[in-house]
């Protein structure tokens, strides 16, 4: 039932794709995905996570600096 997903420094390696898809693909009601990785890595991580998101995902994918842990205002 999560509405926000914060990914911190995770690159979605191929050897873990089955588990990643199982977990992320079953999150219903997701409104926002915040990815905290280095600027050079964002595009790659965004590309990979789009494969795992539920088909009906219409939320935002946001890049945040990994300098500080991001906590959504809703928490």
N, C-alpha and C positions, 0 to 999 in steps of 0.2 A: 504493500500500500504506500510505498514511498512516492513522494512527489518531486523530490530533488535528489540527484545523484552527484556526489563530488568524487572525482577520480584524482588521486594525488600520486603523481610519478609512476603510473602504471602504463606499460606500452602494449598490452594485449598481445602477448607472444603467441605464436602459432600452436605451440605445444599445449596451451591452456584454452584453446578456442571452444572446445566442446563445453567446458564448465562455464566459461564467460557467457556463451550464448544461452545456456540453460538458466543462469542467474538473471542476466540483464533482459533477456527476451521475455521473461515472465513478470516483469515489473509493470503493473497496470497503473494508469493514472500519472505517469511520469510527465512532469511539466518542464523540467530544466535539468540539463547535464552540464556540470562545471568541470572542466578539465584543467588541472594544475600540473603542467609540464613546462619545460623550457620552450621558448618561442619557436625554436627550430624543429621541435618534435610535435607541435600541436596538430599540424595538417595530417601527419601520419596516424596519430592517435584518433583524431576525428574520423578519418576514413575508416579505420578499423571498427570503431564503436558503432558507426552507422549500420554495419552489417549485423550487429547483435540487438539493436533496439527493436521494440515491438513494431509491427507493421503500421499500427495506428498512431505512432509517436508524431506529434505535431508541435512539440515544445522547442525550446532553444538549446543550442549547444554553444557554450560560452568558454572562452579562453581566459584563464586567470593566472597571474604570476604565482610561481611556487614559493615565493618569499615568505608568505604567511599562510597558515591553514585557513581556508575559507569556511565560514559557517553561515548557511543561509539565514536570512532575517526571520524566516518562519520558525526557526528552532529556538 
